[in-house]
């Protein structure tokens, strides 16, 4: 591993020069870590590294930072949790931002964050593979840009592609037979184009609930598919955010007692949601989140629309036909469109050639939070905690601290072995901006 810094990359370049198959691609030597993904997790890690004096390169397949937020979210989206628990390390939200910033405000914050810490990702670089080369003790990250392939060689690799890399669309019998519009929420912006239409929304998480509310506000007729149990909580309780109140209570009481309190207050405020077709799981909302990662729905007005009948709750879909959906309870309804609020998944197994840190089945770290951030051979994961931006920020700080320790240890060793007559040569300049 010390060869990387002791011999100024010469061995690395000689290694590739002797391989004729590398002639078609660029090779970029990165003295610090390579971070895959320029979402909030990647930006947070780069900023924490920079604060500690460690340079990094961010590779991003899209042409902008936080592409999920910029390109694949609906217009009415706001942060579901208070801004205090969603801010990235080293920089709070502006004081004049509301408690729950809008999508536009959150993007302004991320753009300012990147500017303040001078983070300049390499955009339009899609990572095709990343593999640890044991003969060199380095990571080889191969990307495809607009016109050429590039291979980045580095000692540390940070996976920041996150939990929401690829859309998930379920397989439903008759899907190809349905003649109406079929879209994932990643393509949905607002309900304006659905005015007067009967729309089936598949998925009852926060996105599904909010899309239904937005459709109502644009005079559409939404139907919500609720296939499984779900916890619906008010966004605020007793004048405080439900999340903030929960975190405070957990300091003093066991999780099951806090869950009982949350469910008691929710019933007082929202009534019995099972009467509306929204059955609650056996486990309480916090315990369920801790064990499975399933997030409770924080209601922003959708429940009132369900109570008034403006949103119809349906059972699971049995099959689709040309113009209708048949449900498992035997009911059949005609629809003009279907919106899949069925979430996202990790894409890590498709490009990372490593099976120790990440599971091949779901693309998440094998070890549960808070121990899933570090693997072997300089591999790290950030943004896979199922705890939102707060979990990502915690991991970013840990990763930066760990890499800084190795970085400084190598620097001391280089100083000790360097010839007093001739200082070590600086590393070759990178061909892409280093943040």
Phi, psi and omega in degrees: 000326181289344179305325183304315183264334186285327184249019173053034175078001184298317181296324179298311182293320177298322180300314182283328179298331181276000180249106185295335181290347179277358187294337184274353185231150173287154172236125182243123178271121181248113182292333178254196181285152168262130179249124180262109179117124181251035171278188180306323181294315179294319179296317180298318180294316179299319180294317179295322177294316182298320179300332182264008176082018181251119179284159179210163174238128176258129175254128184227127183288333179273182181259018182204167174281157176047054185297329177299315180291319184285322191249340190233027178236155183279160190296323187277001186300136170232161171299135181279341180246158180301150185299332183298331181260005180245358181284150179276163182301144170078357182207112179282168172292155174303144184298331183275359176288146178291171180302321179242089184300149177285170176304315181296319179293321179295321178294322175301318179297315181294320178298317178295321179300312179297323180290316182299318183263010177051050179267119183234088182296156170274104185278163178057036176244100180272121180286121179267326178199152174220125186218142179274123179266104185289336179291331178258337187073034184221161175268140176242113185248113183260131181233162174236121176261199180296318189236345186210159174269148178224144173241122178262133181244127186208165178272326183239140178234125179248118179271112182234027180284342169078181184279346188242046185280323184228141179291146175249123176235122184289155174273120181235135179303131179084010182304316182287343180280334184292126185270348181282179179291136176233119181221152171272156179300341176296341178258354184272130178250310177200174185272009185300319183283354182253010182304129179078001183261155175268117188239129176263120179255119183261114181119128187242034172278194181300320180294313180300317179296316182290324177296319177300315178298318180294321177298318177301316181293345177250023174061031170268174181240088185276146172237132185250122177276120177241097185273331187234181177285157182204140173267124173247123180238150172295146181294331179229144177228136175053036178079005179234159176296141180301320179296311181298318178296319179298314181297324179292316181295326181293343176289338187243335187230155177294157188299324181291325177291321177296319177300318179298320178296314181299318181290324178296311180294321179298320179295321178296321185275322187250345184084190180276104185291339180296333178292342179262004182091011181247081181286141181272147176292160177299321178280148177292166186299320181285320179293322178295318177298319182292323185271328186239346183083001182284121185274134174291153177279129175260110189289132177240017179131351182294321184299322178296324178291326177290318179297324180279351179090002179288335173243125180265133177266131182240157173285183179296156181277132175271313178199161174250149173238192185301319184231007188215172173233134174257130184260165185294341178271006176094349180287149178232131179228142175277145179220151176266336184204158175231131177244124182265105175261056190256014169081197187224174177216164175286147176247013185305316182299341182283343183226336181272118182270064182205138186233011181270312181282315185257142175283138179286339183286310185239356178074020177253158174302142182291325181274136180288161175305137008259026187252011185262014186271344186229133175246207180261160171060035176079025179259135182225158177229134177223136179091020180240028186271348188060027179232024173065206185292332178295315178295321179297319180295320178298315180294321180301318179295317180297316182297313181299319179296319182291317180291322178300320179301315178293320181300314181290324178297319178294320181297319178295321181292321178297319180297322183290325184266350183293144178291137179291339180276331183221114180294154180298144180291145177291157179293154178298144182295139177291154181268358176232158181300142177249126181274000000 
